[in-house]
Amino acid sequence: MAGYEEVKRVQLLREAEGYLDLATACADDYPLRPEIRNRLANRAVDLLARASGECEDRFYLQGMAYRLLDRHHEAIEALEAAAEFNPDNAHTWLALGWCHKRVGRLDLAIQSLEEALSISPDDAIIYYNLACYWSLASNAKLALAYLTRAFDIDPTFRDLVPNETDFDPIRAHPGFLELTSVIV
């Protein structure tokens, strides 16, 4: 009987993951209407509630579903549980940082991304997000150091800077202007 329960649990997890993929796959270029995105995320939440047992995947997917629903406190709770199961998953720490930022806890957002960085030291998105968070904390020196590293790893991150409001606190800083100016 344990075999059937395990198969059913995995099936529910994969189905929930599928709904989340549908909600996010092309979101940058073709965002879903909020009511459709929320319907897919809620379907994932319902499926995950039916999945038996506790595991990293279940908690991580719950966190991502709650994140899509802008239920950041619940997302943090689920993602912290996922991190307890597997503290070496940089994606979990990155998602935690994103959620902590949205509940006004820049200190915890930065701490989460520092943890992600210790796991994945060559991931440009981690450096970029740390630059954003340090900018919001009005620490231009650290923001510029992390942004420089993000650009070194992946120069395409330069394209995100003009529309990134997180850099507004340091946008007039001479170091920021120098780093982000276009060399002709």
N, C-alpha and C positions, 0 to 999 in steps of 0.2 A: 504494500500500500504506500510506503514511503516513496517508491519510485513514481507513482502516479502524482502524488502531491508535489514532488520536485518538478516534474514535467509541467504540471499546471502552473506552478509558481513562475517558472522560466517563461512559459507562454504568456502569462499576464505581464511580466516585465518587458518582454519584447514587444507586445502589443502597445503598452504604454509608451515605450520608446518610439514606436512608429508614429503615434499621435503627436509626440513632441517633435519628431523630425518633420512631419507635415506642417506643423505650426511655425517652424523656424528655418526650414531648408533654403528658401529663397527670400527670406524676410528683408535682407538688405536692399535687394533690387525690386522685389514685388511683395511688399508687406501685406499681410492679410488684414481684413477689416477686424477691429478689436473683438467684435462679437464672435467671429469665426475662430480667431486665435484662442479666445477664452473658452469656447466650447471644446476645442481640441485639448487644451490644457486641463480642463475640468474632467474630461473623459479619462485622461491619463491619471489624474488624482484618484478617480473612482476605481480604476483598474488596480492601481497600486495599493489601495486600501484592502482589496480582496486578495492580494498576494500574501501567502503565508510566510512566516519567518522574517527575521531581520537580516539584511545583508547590505553591503555597500551599494550595489546597483539600485536596490529599492529606494534607499535614502537619497542617493544622488538624483535619481529621476524625480522623486518627490520634490526635492529642492529646486530642480530646474522647472518643474511644472508650477510650483508656487511663485517662482521668480517671474515666469511669463504672466502670471495673474497679478503681479505687483503685490503679492502677499509676502513681503520681504522678511518679516520676523519668522514666519513659518518656514520660509526657504532656508533661513540661517539655521534654524533648529534641525532641519533634515540634513543640510549639508554638513553641519558639525558632527552629526551621527555618522555620516558617510566617511568623514575624515577620521573618526575613531576606528572605523573598520580598516581603512587604508590611508594612513597618514602620508603615503608617498604618491598620491594622485594630485598632480599640479592643477588639473582642471577643477577639482573640488575646491582647492584653495583660491583659485582665480574667481570662481563663482561666489565663494564666500566673501571675498573682497568686494566684488561688485555689489552684493546685497548689503554689506556693512556700510558702504558708501551711501547707499540710498536710504538708510535709516539714520544717517548723520553721525556715524561712528568711523570717521577717517582713521583714527588710531588703530582700530581693529581691521579696517580695510588694508592699511599699510602692513600691519602685522601678518595678515593672511597672504598678501602678495610676497612678502619677504620669505614666508614659508614656501610658497610656490617657486620662488627663485632658487631656493636651496635645492629643490628637486629638479628643476629644469632651467639651468643657468644660461641657456642659449635661446630662450623663447622671447622674441621681440615684444609680443603682446604684454608680457608681464612687465617688462621695462617701461613700455609705453603707459600702461595703467598706473604704475608707480609714479611716473612723471606727472600724470594727471592728478593723482591724489596729493603728491607733495606740492603741486601748484596750488591746489585748493587749500592746502595748509599754509600757504604763503611762504614756502621754503624754496626760493628760486634756485639756490645752489644745488640741492638734491634733485629738484625737478629737472634741471638742465643736464645733470649728470646722467640720470636715467633716460632722458629723452635722447641724448647723444648716443647712448648704448643701443637704444631701440633702432635708431637710424643706422648705426653701424651694422647691426644684424640684418635689418630689412629696410632698405631705403624707401620702400613704398609707404611706410608709415608717415613720411613727410606729407603725403597727400591728405592725411586726416587732420592735420594741425589747423588749417584755416577755419574749419567748421567746428572745432572742438572747444566748447565753452569752458571746459575745465581749465584751459590755459589762460582764460581772461585775467586772473589775478597777476600773472607774470608777463602778459603779452607785450607790455611796454618796456620790460626789462632789457637792457642792452645785450646781455648774453642770449636771451631768447631771440631777439631781433637778429643777432649775428648767426645764431644756429639755424634759424628758419628762413633766412634770406636766400634768394635764388642767385646762384653764381652764373653769370652770363659769359 
